[in-house]
Amino acid sequence: MSKAAKPELTDPHLPPLPATYEAALTELELLVGQLESGQMPLDQLLSGYQRGAVLLAFCRDKLKAVEDQIQVLDGGQLKPWSGS
């Protein structure tokens, strides 16, 4: 699959993206719970899946941007996280 298949983040027909990574992740987690419940009608499943794909791409882009900034700060090397 090519990069061209990436969901469009700026489609005017879709709800706007959340302002932060944390808000997008929260929305994505709620959406996954709804999708996994098996209680959504088919048309809502499709739109929910599409929204989830957009939110996932948004979160990945935010994480990649932070990773890139960390590499710059660490002189081009991504160091393992020690957790402390």
C-alpha positions, 0 to 999 in steps of 0.5 A: 500500500502506498503512502497516497492511501493515507487518510486525508486529515483535512477533509471538509466533510469530516469533523475537525481534528482534536486540538491535542494528541491526548484529546485525539487518543481519548476519542480514538479509545472511545471509538474503538470501544464502540466499534468492538461492542458490536452494537453499531449499525453498519453505516456507523461502523464504516464512518467510525472506522474512517474516523478512527483511521484519521485519528490514528494518522493524526496521533502517529504524526504527532508522535513522529514530530516529537520523536524528530524533535528529540532526535534533534535535541540528542544530536541525531540519535534516538536514545532509549527511554529509561522511564526515570 
